[in-house]
C-alpha cells in the first residue's frame, strides 16, 4: 500500500504533468 504511494509520488516527480498519476495518487490517499 505505502509502497504503491511511494511509486506514484516518484512518478509524479519524474512527470509532474501526468494527470492520470495524480488522479491515482488521490484515489489511494482517499482510501
Backbone as XML, in Angstrom:
<?xml version="1.0"?>
<chain id="A" units="angstrom">
  <residue number="1" name="UNK">
    <atom name="N" x="0.834" y="-1.205" z="0.000"/>
    <atom name="CA" x="0.000" y="0.000" z="0.000"/>
    <atom name="C" x="0.866" y="1.252" z="0.000"/>
  </residue>
  <residue number="2" name="UNK">
    <atom name="N" x="1.673" y="1.441" z="1.046"/>
    <atom name="CA" x="2.545" y="2.620" z="1.094"/>
    <atom name="C" x="3.615" y="2.545" z="0.011"/>
  </residue>
  <residue number="3" name="UNK">
    <atom name="N" x="3.975" y="1.321" z="-0.384"/>
    <atom name="CA" x="4.924" y="1.151" z="-1.497"/>
    <atom name="C" x="4.340" y="1.731" z="-2.778"/>
  </residue>
  <residue number="4" name="UNK">
    <atom name="N" x="3.053" y="1.467" z="-3.003"/>
    <atom name="CA" x="2.376" y="1.971" z="-4.197"/>
    <atom name="C" x="2.344" y="3.498" z="-4.178"/>
  </residue>
  <residue number="5" name="UNK">
    <atom name="N" x="2.062" y="4.071" z="-3.015"/>
    <atom name="CA" x="2.055" y="5.536" z="-2.888"/>
    <atom name="C" x="3.425" y="6.100" z="-3.214"/>
  </residue>
  <residue number="6" name="UNK">
    <atom name="N" x="4.474" y="5.466" z="-2.709"/>
    <atom name="CA" x="5.837" y="5.930" z="-2.987"/>
    <atom name="C" x="6.133" y="5.860" z="-4.477"/>
  </residue>
  <residue number="7" name="UNK">
    <atom name="N" x="5.673" y="4.801" z="-5.133"/>
    <atom name="CA" x="5.875" y="4.664" z="-6.583"/>
    <atom name="C" x="5.156" y="5.783" z="-7.328"/>
  </residue>
  <residue number="8" name="UNK">
    <atom name="N" x="3.927" y="6.090" z="-6.907"/>
    <atom name="CA" x="3.164" y="7.150" z="-7.565"/>
    <atom name="C" x="3.814" y="8.508" z="-7.340"/>
  </residue>
  <residue number="9" name="UNK">
    <atom name="N" x="4.293" y="8.755" z="-6.106"/>
    <atom name="CA" x="4.961" y="10.027" z="-5.821"/>
    <atom name="C" x="6.219" y="10.171" z="-6.661"/>
  </residue>
  <residue number="10" name="UNK">
    <atom name="N" x="6.956" y="9.083" z="-6.822"/>
    <atom name="CA" x="8.165" y="9.098" z="-7.651"/>
    <atom name="C" x="7.801" y="9.401" z="-9.097"/>
  </residue>
  <residue number="11" name="UNK">
    <atom name="N" x="6.722" y="8.783" z="-9.581"/>
    <atom name="CA" x="6.274" y="9.019" z="-10.955"/>
    <atom name="C" x="5.886" y="10.478" z="-11.158"/>
  </residue>
  <residue number="12" name="UNK">
    <atom name="N" x="5.254" y="11.082" z="-10.148"/>
    <atom name="CA" x="4.873" y="12.495" z="-10.232"/>
    <atom name="C" x="6.114" y="13.379" z="-10.263"/>
  </residue>
  <residue number="13" name="UNK">
    <atom name="N" x="7.117" y="13.031" z="-9.490"/>
    <atom name="CA" x="8.365" y="13.804" z="-9.515"/>
    <atom name="C" x="9.002" y="13.753" z="-10.898"/>
  </residue>
  <residue number="14" name="UNK">
    <atom name="N" x="8.939" y="12.584" z="-11.525"/>
    <atom name="CA" x="9.551" y="12.416" z="-12.841"/>
    <atom name="C" x="8.710" y="13.051" z="-13.942"/>
  </residue>
  <residue number="15" name="UNK">
    <atom name="N" x="7.397" y="13.071" z="-13.744"/>
    <atom name="CA" x="6.496" y="13.599" z="-14.777"/>
    <atom name="C" x="5.360" y="14.377" z="-14.117"/>
  </residue>
  <residue number="16" name="UNK">
    <atom name="N" x="5.632" y="15.621" z="-13.706"/>
    <atom name="CA" x="4.680" y="16.413" z="-12.913"/>
    <atom name="C" x="3.366" y="16.693" z="-13.646"/>
  </residue>
  <residue number="17" name="UNK">
    <atom name="N" x="3.356" y="16.562" z="-14.966"/>
    <atom name="CA" x="2.147" y="16.868" z="-15.732"/>
    <atom name="C" x="1.304" y="15.638" z="-16.023"/>
  </residue>
  <residue number="18" name="UNK">
    <atom name="N" x="1.648" y="14.512" z="-15.379"/>
    <atom name="CA" x="0.912" y="13.270" z="-15.612"/>
    <atom name="C" x="-0.379" y="13.268" z="-14.787"/>
  </residue>
  <residue number="19" name="UNK">
    <atom name="N" x="-1.466" y="13.695" z="-15.431"/>
    <atom name="CA" x="-2.746" y="13.831" z="-14.734"/>
    <atom name="C" x="-3.223" y="12.495" z="-14.182"/>
  </residue>
  <residue number="20" name="UNK">
    <atom name="N" x="-3.030" y="11.432" z="-14.955"/>
    <atom name="CA" x="-3.509" y="10.110" z="-14.526"/>
    <atom name="C" x="-2.826" y="9.669" z="-13.240"/>
  </residue>
  <residue number="21" name="UNK">
    <atom name="N" x="-1.520" y="9.919" z="-13.135"/>
    <atom name="CA" x="-0.791" y="9.542" z="-11.928"/>
    <atom name="C" x="-1.273" y="10.353" z="-10.729"/>
  </residue>
  <residue number="22" name="UNK">
    <atom name="N" x="-1.504" y="11.647" z="-10.930"/>
    <atom name="CA" x="-2.051" y="12.478" z="-9.852"/>
    <atom name="C" x="-3.394" y="11.926" z="-9.387"/>
  </residue>
  <residue number="23" name="UNK">
    <atom name="N" x="-4.236" y="11.548" z="-10.340"/>
    <atom name="CA" x="-5.550" y="11.005" z="-10.010"/>
    <atom name="C" x="-5.411" y="9.709" z="-9.214"/>
  </residue>
  <residue number="24" name="UNK">
    <atom name="N" x="-4.537" y="8.826" z="-9.682"/>
    <atom name="CA" x="-4.330" y="7.545" z="-8.997"/>
    <atom name="C" x="-3.847" y="7.761" z="-7.573"/>
  </residue>
  <residue number="25" name="UNK">
    <atom name="N" x="-2.925" y="8.711" z="-7.377"/>
    <atom name="CA" x="-2.429" y="9.002" z="-6.034"/>
    <atom name="C" x="-3.567" y="9.516" z="-5.159"/>
  </residue>
  <residue number="26" name="UNK">
    <atom name="N" x="-4.394" y="10.398" z="-5.707"/>
    <atom name="CA" x="-5.536" y="10.918" z="-4.961"/>
    <atom name="C" x="-6.477" y="9.810" z="-4.527"/>
  </residue>
  <residue number="27" name="UNK">
    <atom name="N" x="-6.721" y="8.864" z="-5.429"/>
    <atom name="CA" x="-7.603" y="7.740" z="-5.110"/>
    <atom name="C" x="-7.013" y="6.908" z="-3.977"/>
  </residue>
  <residue number="28" name="UNK">
    <atom name="N" x="-5.706" y="6.656" z="-4.035"/>
    <atom name="CA" x="-5.055" y="5.864" z="-2.984"/>
    <atom name="C" x="-5.116" y="6.573" z="-1.643"/>
  </residue>
  <residue number="29" name="UNK">
    <atom name="N" x="-4.903" y="7.887" z="-1.632"/>
    <atom name="CA" x="-4.867" y="8.632" z="-0.380"/>
    <atom name="C" x="-6.251" y="8.750" z="0.253"/>
  </residue>
  <residue number="30" name="UNK">
    <atom name="N" x="-7.312" y="8.646" z="-0.547"/>
    <atom name="CA" x="-8.669" y="8.775" z="-0.003"/>
    <atom name="C" x="-9.146" y="7.499" z="0.666"/>
  </residue>
  <residue number="31" name="UNK">
    <atom name="N" x="-8.485" y="6.381" z="0.421"/>
    <atom name="CA" x="-8.929" y="5.107" z="0.986"/>
    <atom name="C" x="-8.760" y="5.082" z="2.492"/>
  </residue>
</chain>
